[in-house]
Amino acid sequence: MSLQEEIYNQLKKAIIYGELSPGEKLNELDFAKKLSVSRTPVREAFRRLQV
């Protein structure tokens, strides 16, 4: 599983389990720091969630 896929799954679970509030603004840099990754895989995961 790719890093982008892992991040996508983590974000998806956080949304499903209510760890992120409805309407909460998601920040690439904050998530990248929290997950200790660069912004690129986080950005790609965000894009995938928007579709």
mmCIF file as gemmi writes it, N, C-alpha and C atoms, coordinates in Angstrom:
data_model
loop_
_atom_site.group_PDB
_atom_site.id
_atom_site.type_symbol
_atom_site.label_atom_id
_atom_site.label_alt_id
_atom_site.label_comp_id
_atom_site.label_asym_id
_atom_site.label_entity_id
_atom_site.label_seq_id
_atom_site.pdbx_PDB_ins_code
_atom_site.Cartn_x
_atom_site.Cartn_y
_atom_site.Cartn_z
_atom_site.occupancy
_atom_site.B_iso_or_equiv
_atom_site.pdbx_formal_charge
_atom_site.auth_seq_id
_atom_site.auth_asym_id
_atom_site.pdbx_PDB_model_num
ATOM 1 N N . MET Axp A 1 ? 0.848 -1.171 0 1 0 ? 1 A 1
ATOM 2 C CA . MET Axp A 1 ? 0 0 0 1 0 ? 1 A 1
ATOM 3 C C . MET Axp A 1 ? 0.899 1.241 0 1 0 ? 1 A 1
ATOM 4 N N . SER Axp A 2 ? 0.572 2.192 -0.842 1 0 ? 2 A 1
ATOM 5 C CA . SER Axp A 2 ? 1.383 3.404 -0.951 1 0 ? 2 A 1
ATOM 6 C C . SER Axp A 2 ? 1.139 4.33 0.244 1 0 ? 2 A 1
ATOM 7 N N . LEU Axp A 3 ? 2.06 5.241 0.444 1 0 ? 3 A 1
ATOM 8 C CA . LEU Axp A 3 ? 1.929 6.225 1.52 1 0 ? 3 A 1
ATOM 9 C C . LEU Axp A 3 ? 0.664 7.056 1.327 1 0 ? 3 A 1
ATOM 10 N N . GLN Axp A 4 ? 0.405 7.463 0.099 1 0 ? 4 A 1
ATOM 11 C CA . GLN Axp A 4 ? -0.796 8.255 -0.194 1 0 ? 4 A 1
ATOM 12 C C . GLN Axp A 4 ? -2.05 7.471 0.163 1 0 ? 4 A 1
ATOM 13 N N . GLU Axp A 5 ? -2.055 6.193 -0.136 1 0 ? 5 A 1
ATOM 14 C CA . GLU Axp A 5 ? -3.195 5.323 0.172 1 0 ? 5 A 1
ATOM 15 C C . GLU Axp A 5 ? -3.392 5.208 1.683 1 0 ? 5 A 1
ATOM 16 N N . GLU Axp A 6 ? -2.301 5.067 2.425 1 0 ? 6 A 1
ATOM 17 C CA . GLU Axp A 6 ? -2.379 4.979 3.886 1 0 ? 6 A 1
ATOM 18 C C . GLU Axp A 6 ? -2.951 6.266 4.476 1 0 ? 6 A 1
ATOM 19 N N . ILE Axp A 7 ? -2.487 7.403 3.978 1 0 ? 7 A 1
ATOM 20 C CA . ILE Axp A 7 ? -2.975 8.691 4.476 1 0 ? 7 A 1
ATOM 21 C C . ILE Axp A 7 ? -4.443 8.867 4.122 1 0 ? 7 A 1
ATOM 22 N N . TYR Axp A 8 ? -4.804 8.505 2.906 1 0 ? 8 A 1
ATOM 23 C CA . TYR Axp A 8 ? -6.208 8.561 2.49 1 0 ? 8 A 1
ATOM 24 C C . TYR Axp A 8 ? -7.074 7.747 3.448 1 0 ? 8 A 1
ATOM 25 N N . ASN Axp A 9 ? -6.648 6.532 3.762 1 0 ? 9 A 1
ATOM 26 C CA . ASN Axp A 9 ? -7.42 5.671 4.656 1 0 ? 9 A 1
ATOM 27 C C . ASN Axp A 9 ? -7.512 6.254 6.062 1 0 ? 9 A 1
ATOM 28 N N . GLN Axp A 10 ? -6.434 6.861 6.551 1 0 ? 10 A 1
ATOM 29 C CA . GLN Axp A 10 ? -6.452 7.485 7.875 1 0 ? 10 A 1
ATOM 30 C C . GLN Axp A 10 ? -7.422 8.663 7.909 1 0 ? 10 A 1
ATOM 31 N N . LEU Axp A 11 ? -7.388 9.499 6.883 1 0 ? 11 A 1
ATOM 32 C CA . LEU Axp A 11 ? -8.303 10.641 6.822 1 0 ? 11 A 1
ATOM 33 C C . LEU Axp A 11 ? -9.751 10.182 6.702 1 0 ? 11 A 1
ATOM 34 N N . LYS Axp A 12 ? -9.974 9.179 5.883 1 0 ? 12 A 1
ATOM 35 C CA . LYS Axp A 12 ? -11.319 8.642 5.691 1 0 ? 12 A 1
ATOM 36 C C . LYS Axp A 12 ? -11.874 8.106 7.011 1 0 ? 12 A 1
ATOM 37 N N . LYS Axp A 13 ? -11.065 7.357 7.748 1 0 ? 13 A 1
ATOM 38 C CA . LYS Axp A 13 ? -11.493 6.833 9.048 1 0 ? 13 A 1
ATOM 39 C C . LYS Axp A 13 ? -11.782 7.967 10.028 1 0 ? 13 A 1
ATOM 40 N N . ALA Axp A 14 ? -10.936 8.993 10.025 1 0 ? 14 A 1
ATOM 41 C CA . ALA Axp A 14 ? -11.145 10.134 10.926 1 0 ? 14 A 1
ATOM 42 C C . ALA Axp A 14 ? -12.476 10.815 10.631 1 0 ? 14 A 1
ATOM 43 N N . ILE Axp A 15 ? -12.841 10.889 9.379 1 0 ? 15 A 1
ATOM 44 C CA . ILE Axp A 15 ? -14.127 11.485 8.993 1 0 ? 15 A 1
ATOM 45 C C . ILE Axp A 15 ? -15.273 10.569 9.419 1 0 ? 15 A 1
ATOM 46 N N . ILE Axp A 16 ? -15.161 9.293 9.117 1 0 ? 16 A 1
ATOM 47 C CA . ILE Axp A 16 ? -16.228 8.331 9.424 1 0 ? 16 A 1
ATOM 48 C C . ILE Axp A 16 ? -16.479 8.235 10.929 1 0 ? 16 A 1
ATOM 49 N N . TYR Axp A 17 ? -15.422 8.215 11.723 1 0 ? 17 A 1
ATOM 50 C CA . TYR Axp A 17 ? -15.562 8.049 13.167 1 0 ? 17 A 1
ATOM 51 C C . TYR Axp A 17 ? -15.727 9.366 13.922 1 0 ? 17 A 1
ATOM 52 N N . GLY Axp A 18 ? -15.907 10.463 13.19 1 0 ? 18 A 1
ATOM 53 C CA . GLY Axp A 18 ? -16.201 11.744 13.825 1 0 ? 18 A 1
ATOM 54 C C . GLY Axp A 18 ? -15.029 12.415 14.511 1 0 ? 18 A 1
ATOM 55 N N . GLU Axp A 19 ? -13.815 12.011 14.168 1 0 ? 19 A 1
ATOM 56 C CA . GLU Axp A 19 ? -12.636 12.647 14.744 1 0 ? 19 A 1
ATOM 57 C C . GLU Axp A 19 ? -12.421 14.038 14.154 1 0 ? 19 A 1
ATOM 58 N N . LEU Axp A 20 ? -13.029 14.285 13.01 1 0 ? 20 A 1
ATOM 59 C CA . LEU Axp A 20 ? -13.007 15.603 12.379 1 0 ? 20 A 1
ATOM 60 C C . LEU Axp A 20 ? -14.433 16.136 12.393 1 0 ? 20 A 1
ATOM 61 N N . SER Axp A 21 ? -14.587 17.368 12.806 1 0 ? 21 A 1
ATOM 62 C CA . SER Axp A 21 ? -15.92 17.962 12.909 1 0 ? 21 A 1
ATOM 63 C C . SER Axp A 21 ? -16.448 18.354 11.541 1 0 ? 21 A 1
ATOM 64 N N . PRO Axp A 22 ? -17.772 18.25 11.349 1 0 ? 22 A 1
ATOM 65 C CA . PRO Axp A 22 ? -18.365 18.719 10.088 1 0 ? 22 A 1
ATOM 66 C C . PRO Axp A 22 ? -18.045 20.197 9.878 1 0 ? 22 A 1
ATOM 67 N N . GLY Axp A 23 ? -17.612 20.531 8.69 1 0 ? 23 A 1
ATOM 68 C CA . GLY Axp A 23 ? -17.274 21.912 8.37 1 0 ? 23 A 1
ATOM 69 C C . GLY Axp A 23 ? -15.878 22.332 8.8 1 0 ? 23 A 1
ATOM 70 N N . GLU Axp A 24 ? -15.168 21.438 9.483 1 0 ? 24 A 1
ATOM 71 C CA . GLU Axp A 24 ? -13.814 21.749 9.93 1 0 ? 24 A 1
ATOM 72 C C . GLU Axp A 24 ? -12.898 21.922 8.724 1 0 ? 24 A 1
ATOM 73 N N . LYS Axp A 25 ? -12.101 22.978 8.743 1 0 ? 25 A 1
ATOM 74 C CA . LYS Axp A 25 ? -11.155 23.197 7.651 1 0 ? 25 A 1
ATOM 75 C C . LYS Axp A 25 ? -9.947 22.289 7.854 1 0 ? 25 A 1
ATOM 76 N N . LEU Axp A 26 ? -9.581 21.614 6.785 1 0 ? 26 A 1
ATOM 77 C CA . LEU Axp A 26 ? -8.443 20.704 6.836 1 0 ? 26 A 1
ATOM 78 C C . LEU Axp A 26 ? -7.232 21.39 6.22 1 0 ? 26 A 1
ATOM 79 N N . ASN Axp A 27 ? -6.129 21.339 6.918 1 0 ? 27 A 1
ATOM 80 C CA . ASN Axp A 27 ? -4.916 22.015 6.49 1 0 ? 27 A 1
ATOM 81 C C . ASN Axp A 27 ? -3.851 20.976 6.141 1 0 ? 27 A 1
ATOM 82 N N . GLU Axp A 28 ? -3.355 21.05 4.911 1 0 ? 28 A 1
ATOM 83 C CA . GLU Axp A 28 ? -2.338 20.093 4.445 1 0 ? 28 A 1
ATOM 84 C C . GLU Axp A 28 ? -1.122 20.057 5.358 1 0 ? 28 A 1
ATOM 85 N N . LEU Axp A 29 ? -0.621 21.225 5.69 1 0 ? 29 A 1
ATOM 86 C CA . LEU Axp A 29 ? 0.599 21.3 6.484 1 0 ? 29 A 1
ATOM 87 C C . LEU Axp A 29 ? 0.393 20.706 7.876 1 0 ? 29 A 1
ATOM 88 N N . ASP Axp A 30 ? -0.738 21.004 8.51 1 0 ? 30 A 1
ATOM 89 C CA . ASP Axp A 30 ? -1.022 20.456 9.839 1 0 ? 30 A 1
ATOM 90 C C . ASP Axp A 30 ? -1.074 18.929 9.81 1 0 ? 30 A 1
ATOM 91 N N . PHE Axp A 31 ? -1.766 18.381 8.814 1 0 ? 31 A 1
ATOM 92 C CA . PHE Axp A 31 ? -1.853 16.928 8.708 1 0 ? 31 A 1
ATOM 93 C C . PHE Axp A 31 ? -0.495 16.327 8.382 1 0 ? 31 A 1
ATOM 94 N N . ALA Axp A 32 ? 0.261 16.968 7.521 1 0 ? 32 A 1
ATOM 95 C CA . ALA Axp A 32 ? 1.588 16.46 7.168 1 0 ? 32 A 1
ATOM 96 C C . ALA Axp A 32 ? 2.479 16.395 8.408 1 0 ? 32 A 1
ATOM 97 N N . LYS Axp A 33 ? 2.441 17.438 9.225 1 0 ? 33 A 1
ATOM 98 C CA . LYS Axp A 33 ? 3.239 17.443 10.459 1 0 ? 33 A 1
ATOM 99 C C . LYS Axp A 33 ? 2.751 16.363 11.421 1 0 ? 33 A 1
ATOM 100 N N . LYS Axp A 34 ? 1.44 16.248 11.565 1 0 ? 34 A 1
ATOM 101 C CA . LYS Axp A 34 ? 0.861 15.255 12.478 1 0 ? 34 A 1
ATOM 102 C C . LYS Axp A 34 ? 1.248 13.832 12.075 1 0 ? 34 A 1
ATOM 103 N N . LEU Axp A 35 ? 1.294 13.575 10.777 1 0 ? 35 A 1
ATOM 104 C CA . LEU Axp A 35 ? 1.604 12.238 10.269 1 0 ? 35 A 1
ATOM 105 C C . LEU Axp A 35 ? 3.087 12.052 9.933 1 0 ? 35 A 1
ATOM 106 N N . SER Axp A 36 ? 3.877 13.106 10.115 1 0 ? 36 A 1
ATOM 107 C CA . SER Axp A 36 ? 5.32 13.074 9.83 1 0 ? 36 A 1
ATOM 108 C C . SER Axp A 36 ? 5.617 12.682 8.386 1 0 ? 36 A 1
ATOM 109 N N . VAL Axp A 37 ? 4.908 13.338 7.471 1 0 ? 37 A 1
ATOM 110 C CA . VAL Axp A 37 ? 5.111 13.112 6.039 1 0 ? 37 A 1
ATOM 111 C C . VAL Axp A 37 ? 5.17 14.467 5.34 1 0 ? 37 A 1
ATOM 112 N N . SER Axp A 38 ? 5.518 14.446 4.054 1 0 ? 38 A 1
ATOM 113 C CA . SER Axp A 38 ? 5.506 15.687 3.285 1 0 ? 38 A 1
ATOM 114 C C . SER Axp A 38 ? 4.068 16.042 2.919 1 0 ? 38 A 1
ATOM 115 N N . ARG Axp A 39 ? 3.89 17.222 2.387 1 0 ? 39 A 1
ATOM 116 C CA . ARG Axp A 39 ? 2.545 17.681 2.039 1 0 ? 39 A 1
ATOM 117 C C . ARG Axp A 39 ? 1.971 16.977 0.811 1 0 ? 39 A 1
ATOM 118 N N . THR Axp A 40 ? 2.821 16.484 -0.067 1 0 ? 40 A 1
ATOM 119 C CA . THR Axp A 40 ? 2.34 15.902 -1.324 1 0 ? 40 A 1
ATOM 120 C C . THR Axp A 40 ? 1.378 14.729 -1.126 1 0 ? 40 A 1
ATOM 121 N N . PRO Axp A 41 ? 1.71 13.711 -0.336 1 0 ? 41 A 1
ATOM 122 C CA . PRO Axp A 41 ? 0.742 12.618 -0.175 1 0 ? 41 A 1
ATOM 123 C C . PRO Axp A 41 ? -0.54 13.065 0.53 1 0 ? 41 A 1
ATOM 124 N N . VAL Axp A 42 ? -0.428 14.043 1.408 1 0 ? 42 A 1
ATOM 125 C CA . VAL Axp A 42 ? -1.617 14.582 2.083 1 0 ? 42 A 1
ATOM 126 C C . VAL Axp A 42 ? -2.491 15.304 1.062 1 0 ? 42 A 1
ATOM 127 N N . ARG Axp A 43 ? -1.875 16.094 0.214 1 0 ? 43 A 1
ATOM 128 C CA . ARG Axp A 43 ? -2.61 16.822 -0.826 1 0 ? 43 A 1
ATOM 129 C C . ARG Axp A 43 ? -3.341 15.845 -1.748 1 0 ? 43 A 1
ATOM 130 N N . GLU Axp A 44 ? -2.663 14.784 -2.148 1 0 ? 44 A 1
ATOM 131 C CA . GLU Axp A 44 ? -3.282 13.787 -3.023 1 0 ? 44 A 1
ATOM 132 C C . GLU Axp A 44 ? -4.443 13.08 -2.321 1 0 ? 44 A 1
ATOM 133 N N . ALA Axp A 45 ? -4.296 12.794 -1.046 1 0 ? 45 A 1
ATOM 134 C CA . ALA Axp A 45 ? -5.382 12.166 -0.285 1 0 ? 45 A 1
ATOM 135 C C . ALA Axp A 45 ? -6.571 13.115 -0.187 1 0 ? 45 A 1
ATOM 136 N N . PHE Axp A 46 ? -6.319 14.402 0.047 1 0 ? 46 A 1
ATOM 137 C CA . PHE Axp A 46 ? -7.399 15.399 0.091 1 0 ? 46 A 1
ATOM 138 C C . PHE Axp A 46 ? -8.132 15.436 -1.246 1 0 ? 46 A 1
ATOM 139 N N . ARG Axp A 47 ? -7.384 15.448 -2.325 1 0 ? 47 A 1
ATOM 140 C CA . ARG Axp A 47 ? -8.011 15.473 -3.658 1 0 ? 47 A 1
ATOM 141 C C . ARG Axp A 47 ? -8.898 14.255 -3.864 1 0 ? 47 A 1
ATOM 142 N N . ARG Axp A 48 ? -8.405 13.129 -3.446 1 0 ? 48 A 1
ATOM 143 C CA . ARG Axp A 48 ? -9.165 11.888 -3.607 1 0 ? 48 A 1
ATOM 144 C C . ARG Axp A 48 ? -10.453 11.915 -2.778 1 0 ? 48 A 1
ATOM 145 N N . LEU Axp A 49 ? -10.405 12.507 -1.614 1 0 ? 49 A 1
ATOM 146 C CA . LEU Axp A 49 ? -11.593 12.599 -0.76 1 0 ? 49 A 1
ATOM 147 C C . LEU Axp A 49 ? -12.64 13.547 -1.345 1 0 ? 49 A 1
ATOM 148 N N . GLN Axp A 50 ? -12.208 14.503 -2.139 1 0 ? 50 A 1
ATOM 149 C CA . GLN Axp A 50 ? -13.135 15.478 -2.719 1 0 ? 50 A 1
ATOM 150 C C . GLN Axp A 50 ? -13.981 14.883 -3.832 1 0 ? 50 A 1
ATOM 151 N N . VAL Axp A 51 ? -13.524 13.812 -4.44 1 0 ? 51 A 1
ATOM 152 C CA . VAL Axp A 51 ? -14.231 13.228 -5.592 1 0 ? 51 A 1
ATOM 153 C C . VAL Axp A 51 ? -15.448 12.474 -5.166 1 0 ? 51 A 1
